[in-house]
Amino acid sequence: MKARPEAVDGAFMLFPTVCDMAQTPNGRRLRPLFFFVSAYILAAVVAVFFVYLFPAPLTLRLCEALFPIFPRSQLYVLRSLICSPRTVFSALRMARDEMRIIKGIQDLPSYDDPPLEEGEEIRTSGGGTKGEKEESWGMGEGGAVADVLRTNAKGIWVYFAERDNWVGEKGRVEIYRALKEGGGAFDEGMGNGSGEAVFGSDGVPHDFCISEYWVCSVDGLA
């Protein structure tokens, strides 16, 4: 909304993970996976176990045991992912970049942050200068997440899950506060066309799109 104000009138944010991703409950719990060497190690483990040792039916049953609420179609997708060392490696590297880039709500995002491990280089795709990258993301002056939320608060509708380990209670409070300071975050049905904030109490999870049941539940909120 900051980068393209003439093209974007409003935004609907479901389960917004827009600040301190590494400090969310899941970010802290999964931190060992985001070290530089973890992607290489896990990709090698995947290659050994799920490509060469485990037959496909056994891998599918393992996925079903770990994620019993996933529909059958999603279990096949998950099996395909963990049976691809290259996909596992890329997913972990992307997740690691997200942990580094999505920082505190008052911080200015930057591609020039210190790396997680000493001596490691930060690589970004697409080339371009630091200023060009910041401009493309709508950063620069006033580009902290809190500033963007305050400025556009009346055009942002946000839905928080009752419990969301990718947002966390601290992140939820900070996002809500920034929207309130900008004149938004009205209670559901009270916005009169301005931004609203909904705190879900119906158990819809962060990964609702995996299950058709939860997709229909979220669709019913509209």
N, C-alpha and C positions, 0 to 999 in steps of 0.2 A: 504493500500500500504506500510505502514511502518512496519506493523506486518508480512506481507507475501510477501516481495519483489520478491521472487523467483516464486511466483504463480500469481502475478498480474502485467501485463504490462502497463495497463492504466485504466482510470476510466472516465465514462460519468456521469456527475452530472447535474440532472435536478432540477432547483429551489432549490439550496443547502441551507439548514438551518443548518449551521455547526458552528455558533458562536452567542453568545448573544441572545439565543432564547427568554428569558424572557423579553428582551428589544425591541423586534420587535413590530410593531403596534398591532398584535393579542395577543402577550404575555402580553403586558400592559393592553389591553382591557379585557382580560379574566382572569387576575390575581386573582380576588376573587374566581374563581373556583378551584384554586390550593392550597388553604389553607388546613390544615390537616383535619378540620371538614367538609369541603365542600363536599367531596366524600360521607360521611355518610348522610349528609342532602339531597343531590340530589338523592341518591339512594332510600331514604325513600320517597321522593316526587314522584319519578317514580313509586314506588310500589303502592302508594295510587291512583295516577291519571291515569296512563297509564295501570296498571294491573287490578285495581279493579273498577274504575269509568268510564273511557272512553272506549266505544266500539271500536273495531279494525277499522271499516270504518271511524269513526270520527278522530282517531289518524292518519290515512293515509291522510285524507283531511288536517289536520293540518300540516303535513310534506310537503304536496304539496303546501300549502299557504306560508310556510316559505322558501321553496327551489323550486321555480317554474321552474328552469332550469334543475333540476334533472330528468333523465329519470325514467319511471315508475318502472323499475326493481330496481333502486337504492332507490327509495322511500320505497319499501318493505323492503330493507335491513335496512334503517334508522329506520323504524317502529319497526323492530325486535330488534334493538339495544336499543331504548329508552323504550321498554317494558320489558327489562331485567335489574332489579336493580343491579344484580351482574356484568353485563357487563359495566354498567354506572360507577359503583364504580371502577372497574379495569381500565377502560379507563382514568378516572380522576387521579388515583394514578400514572399510567404510564406517563401521560402528566406532572404531577407534578415533577416526576423524571427527565424528559427531560428538564424542565425549569432549574433544578438545575445542571445537568451534562453538558449541552451545554452552555459553558460560553464564556468569551471574547476570541477573536481570538489569543491573546498573552498569555492567561492563560493556565496553565496545568490542564487538567481535573482530578478530584479526587473524590473518593467515600467517602472521609473523610471531605468534606465540612461541615460547620455548618448547621444544619437543618433550615428550614424556620420558624419553631415555636420553641420557647425556651422549652427545656426539651424533645423534640421529638427525638426518635432514628432513625437513617438511617439504613434501612434494604436492603440488596442486596441478590439476588438469586444466587444459585450455590456455596456459601461458598468460601473458599480460602482466602489467605492473601491479604493485600493491594497490595503488590508487584506482586502477581500472577494476580490480576485483571488488574493492569496497564500494565503488559506485554501482557496479552491477548488482550487488546485494542490498543497495539502499543504505549503506553504512555512512561513514564520515561523520560530520558534525550532527549531533542530535540522533545518532544512529543506534544508541543502546536500546535493548529490547523494551525497557521501561518507557523510554521517550516515544518510541513508535506506538506502544500501546496507549499511552496517554493522548497522543496527538489524534489517534484514530479511534478512540474509545467508543464514540457514538455510532461507529460503523462496524463494530465487532460484536458478533454473537458467539458466545463460548459455552461449551458443555463440559463439565467436569464429572468424572466418574466418582461414585461413592468412595471407592478405594482404587488408587492408581499408582502402581509402583514405578511407572515411568514419568510421573509428575511429582509425586510426593506432596505431603501436606505443606511444607515450606514453599514449594514452587506454586502451589495452588493459591495460597494466601498472597504471595507477592504479585502474581498475575492479576488477581482480583483487586488488590489495592491499587495497582497502577491504572486499571480500567476505571475504578471509582474516582481516582484523582482526575481523570480526564473527562468526567461527566457521563460515563457509561456504566456498564455492569448493573443495569436495572434488574429487579427480580422478574422472574418469568411472567410474561403477560402485562408487565407494567412499563415497557420501554416506549410504547407509542411510536414505533418505527425507529427508535434508537437502540443502541447495543444492549443486549441482555446477557446475564450470566445464569446458567442453570446448574445446580448442584444435584446430580443424579442420585436417586435413592432406590433404583430398581435393579441394581446389580449388573448393569451393562458394563462389560470389561473393556479395557484399552484395545484389545485385539478383537473387537466385536465383528469385524469384517470376515473373520474366518468361518463363523457359523451363520447359516441362513436364519436361524432363530433370532440371533442378536441383530442381524441386519434389519429384519422386520421390526424389531423392537425400537431401534434407533429411528427408522423411517416413520414410525408412529409418533415420534416426538415432534416432527416437523409441523 
